[in-house]
Amino acid sequence: VGRANDLKGSGMHLREEDEANDRVRLEYLDEYGRPMTAKEAFRRQCHNFHGKGPSKRVLEKRMRRFEEERRVAKAHSRDTPLQMMSTLQHVQQLTQEPFVRLSGHSTLREEVIARAGALAAEQSGEGASPGGKQPRTR
């Protein structure tokens, strides 16, 4: 009764247990050297077998996906698209505190601007001029 009886007496049920230990992994790579999914590999084999390639739209979509992955990999992995992490780290360096206050941003902004001006003056070796403006030099 059922398909389970097809394996009885043939030794196939023993063979399935052996195959669990002897697995071979086929890894297909696309034209960019990235591993392909099973679906992508199957489609590629079908295109090769039938002698027809993928459509122009599918090729463009694949190219866009590759460029997007490359752009994401190139971007700094710890930072967000708005560069918030680097901004927060910069504020931490300026305030010399291991935290960043997220409320009361107006006082924080004034404090950061004041410390940034003091830090810039220390690095240039000059005192801050009146009015916070640097004299023009040629």
N, C-alpha and C positions, 0 to 999 in steps of 0.2 A: 504494500500500500504506500503510495507516494514515491517521491524521488529518492528518499533516504535508502530504500532497498536496492537501488542501482549500484551502490558502492559496496554492498555486502559481498564478501567472498572474493572481491577483486584485489584486495590489498590497498585500495585507493585511500581508505581512511587512515592507514598507517603512513602512507606517503605524504598526506597533508600535514601530519605532525612533524615529519622530517623537514618539510619545506619551510616551516616556521624558523628553523635555525639556519637554513641556507638561502636566505633572501639576497637577491641581487638588486641593487638600486640603479636604475637607468636615469641619468640626469641629462636632459636636453637643454642646450643653451641657445639663446636667440642670437641675432646678428650683433648685439651689443655685448655679448658675453654674460648676460644675466640668465639664471636658471628659469626655465619655462614651467608653467603649470601643466598638469596632465592634459587639460583641455587645449591649451595652446599647442602642445606637442602633437596631439591628435589632429588638430586642424592643419598644422604644418605638413604632417604626413599625408593627409587627404589632398591638400593642394599639390604636393609633389606627385602623388599617384595619378590624379586626374589631369595634371598638366595645366591647371589654371591657378593663378595666384590670387591673393586676397584683393579686395576692391581698394580703390584709391582712398575712400573714406576710412577704411580699416587701417590702412598703412599710415594715414595722417594721424589717426587716433593713437596708434602705437608710438609714433614719433613724439606726439605731445606728451604722452605718459612718460616716455624716456626722458624728455627734457625736464619735465616736472620733477621726476625723481632725482635727476642730476642737480637741479637747482636747490632742492631740499637738502641733498647731501652736502652741497657746497656751503649752504648757510650754516651758521654756528649752531651746533646741536643743542646748546643750553639756552639759547635766546629765542624769544618769540619774534614774529614778523615785525612788531612795533619796536623792537630793541628795548623792551622794558627791563629785562634782566641787567643789561649793561648800564642802563640809566640808574637803576636802583643800586648797583654796585658802586657807581660813580658817586652817588649821594652818600653812601656809607663811607667811602674814602674821604669825602669832604667833611662830613660831620664827625668822623672818627668814633662812630658808635656802631656796635654790632647789630643794630636794628634800624629800621626805617619807620618813622611815624607816618601813618596813613591818614590820620585825621588832622584838621587844623593846618591845611596845606599852605595857607597864606603866611603864617609865621615860619613854617618850614622853608618856604621859598625864599623869604627874606634872609633867613639864617644861612641857607645854602649859597645865596648870592654874595652875602658878606664874607663867608668863609672862602668862596671861590676867588673873590677879589684879594683877600689876604694871602691865599696860597699863591696866586699869580704874582703878587708883589714880592713874596719871599723868594720865588723861583727866579725872578728877574733881578733881584738884589736891590731894588729901589723901594722907597716908601711910597705909599699911595698919595697921589697928589690931591689937592682940594677938589671937591666936586666929583671925585671918582674917575676923572678923565685923565688919560695919559697925555703929556705934552707931545705935540707933533715934532718930529725930527726928520731931517732930510738926509 
